[in-house]
Amino acid sequence: MSQQMDLIEMETLGNFVNGAFAASSSERKAAIYNPATGQQIAEVTLSSAEEARDVIKKAADAFPAWSQTSPLKRARVLFRFKELIEKNMDELAALISKEHGKTLPDAKGEMTRGLEVVEFACGIPHLLKGEQSMNVGTGVDSWSMMTPLGVCAGIVPFNFPAMVPMWMFPVALACGNTFILKPSEKVPSTALRMAELLTEAGLPDGVFSIVNGDKEVVDVLLTHDQVEAISFVGSTPVAEYIYNTGCAHGKRIQALGGAKNHMVIMPDANLDEAADALLGAAYGAAGERCMAISVAVPVGEETAERLIEKLKPRVERLKIGPGISESANDMGPLISKQHRDKVVGYINKGVEEGAKLVIDGRALVVEGHEEGYFVGGSLFDHVTPEMAVYKEEIFGPVLSVCRVGTFKDAVELINAHEYGNGTALFTRDGKSAREFAQHIQVGMVGINVPVPVPMAFHSFGGWKRSLFGPLHMHGPDGVRFYTRMKMVTSRWNEHDSSQSVFTMPTMK
């Protein structure tokens, strides 16, 4: 049994510092619940500002040796980490399901997508080579070096306890940085277990740390002069705060915010295929995904009627229950009672504003889990852009159907929204697909693909108020974010001679 399992049985989780679990001296705690039962299963200590500063110092102390470790040796640590993740996949998925509530197959899918970034990071030595030009002037050579930043930090949400951290720290570590992770206080166990596996893989002490906490810790990370860069995923208001505060203190920031993802269904689309795709994209992980499709946009009244006809029975057949279950559930609970109440409030608001509630999931009770945080799959029709259920990110199992007359109307509808994270078009027409991909103002686009999350060797990120900062996560942008370029220009004279030059230097 691992140390992490011992910690869970002790019911109080702390930090991970210098290659080992470390109890926090803070008296502030946050309860950890099993969302399927509503029962508290553990608690996590919310670290003090002083503890956060101590973790940063240890990360800064570890940076010189790690940054000078050869990229190949750094990659070999990640290769061993990859093997340990694969070996412990079932245990990690169970931790995710227990604290988040998502089904075990979905948790394993999350682990797999995170593992793809680890695999990408194992090949980063190839991307750190820089460029060289010989004889840019007579006897003068120039070359670039991709150098690490220093101490980097990640602040991550509850909905992907493993995948989102793995978007960040494998790339940062492979590039030679040290890294501090601040997990969501709702789901800390998976991150702590991964930290343990990194140490087992041979990562030196202090190179990767975890500090659990809330805004008090976040503000230290954002303002401390030894933290060079911050990666964040969460809601747009917090992303904007992270970006503005971090930039004001000289940090490099990538902050991914909220989303309202649309799927356009053209009259020529295969509607069975589109309905099946919508079902998984809207209701998978109970809609708690930044890439969830929350708005279906059928083009034409006939398309809309046929789509509703196909969606309604599919939503009614959703199997909803605990994530860890002998039955194969499609969807688990929401993360907390507060979030469940918030989602129910949005459904109430949609009814008040005049949307047609085709399927109502508010009264769902799961037998044997009556205290769990469940909301059934809900479906609205005749939603308009003025409604709260259209404008705002619900982050729950609620799909809105917003009817439009033409393809042009669909593009204009999406482009007018403040978010621009992901979108999809279902069609059989190549011309429409090409035009959609060219003109839609969204960062990630799927053509007959409902959730267009790019592979790890490409970069993930949205447009507009879904992203603050110029660089996306993982892939080539991830390497650019966690490194800075140094240019060297050199000349070796055959004999000693010097002459002062007072004009702008030029090459000869």
HELIX and SHEET records of a PDB file:
HELIX    1   1 GLN A    3  MET A   10  1                                   8    
HELIX    2   2 ALA A   49  GLN A   68  1                                  20    
HELIX    3   3 PRO A   71  LYS A   87  1                                  17    
HELIX    4   4 MET A   89  HIS A  100  1                                  12    
HELIX    5   5 LEU A  104  CYS A  122  1                                  19    
HELIX    6   6 ILE A  124  LEU A  128  5                                   5    
HELIX    7   7 MET A  163  ALA A  174  1                                  12    
HELIX    8   8 SER A  189  GLU A  200  1                                  12    
HELIX    9   9 LYS A  215  THR A  223  1                                   9    
HELIX   10  10 THR A  236  ALA A  248  1                                  13    
HELIX   11  11 LEU A  271  TYR A  283  1                                  13    
HELIX   12  12 GLY A  284  GLY A  287  5                                   4    
HELIX   13  13 GLU A  301  GLU A  316  1                                  16    
HELIX   14  14 LYS A  337  GLU A  352  1                                  16    
HELIX   15  15 ALA A  388  LYS A  391  1                                   4    
HELIX   16  16 PHE A  407  ALA A  416  1                                  10    
HELIX   17  17 GLY A  430  HIS A  439  1                                  10    
HELIX   18  18 GLY A  475  PHE A  481  1                                   7    
SHEET    1   A 3 THR A  12  LEU A  13  0                                        
SHEET    2   A 3 GLN A  39  THR A  45  1                                        
SHEET    3   A 3 LYS A  29  ASN A  34 -1                                        
SHEET    1   B 2 ASN A  15  VAL A  17  0                                        
SHEET    2   B 2 ALA A  20  ALA A  22 -1                                        
SHEET    1   C 3 GLN A 132  GLY A 137  0                                        
SHEET    2   C 3 VAL A 140  PRO A 148 -1                                        
SHEET    3   C 3 THR A 483  ARG A 491 -1                                        
SHEET    1   D 6 PHE A 208  ILE A 210  0                                        
SHEET    2   D 6 THR A 178  LYS A 182  1                                        
SHEET    3   D 6 VAL A 151  ILE A 155  1                                        
SHEET    4   D 6 VAL A 227  VAL A 233  1                                        
SHEET    5   D 6 ARG A 252  LEU A 256  1                                        
SHEET    6   D 6 LEU A 467  PHE A 468 -1                                        
SHEET    1   E 7 LYS A 356  ILE A 359  0                                        
SHEET    2   E 7 SER A 378  ASP A 381 -1                                        
SHEET    3   E 7 VAL A 398  VAL A 401  1                                        
SHEET    4   E 7 ILE A 293  PRO A 298  1                                        
SHEET    5   E 7 ASN A 261  ILE A 265  1                                        
SHEET    6   E 7 GLY A 422  PHE A 426  1                                        
SHEET    7   E 7 MET A 444  ILE A 447  1                                        
SHEET    1   F 2 TYR A 419  GLY A 420  0                                        
SHEET    2   F 2 TRP A 463  LYS A 464 -1                                        
END                                                                             
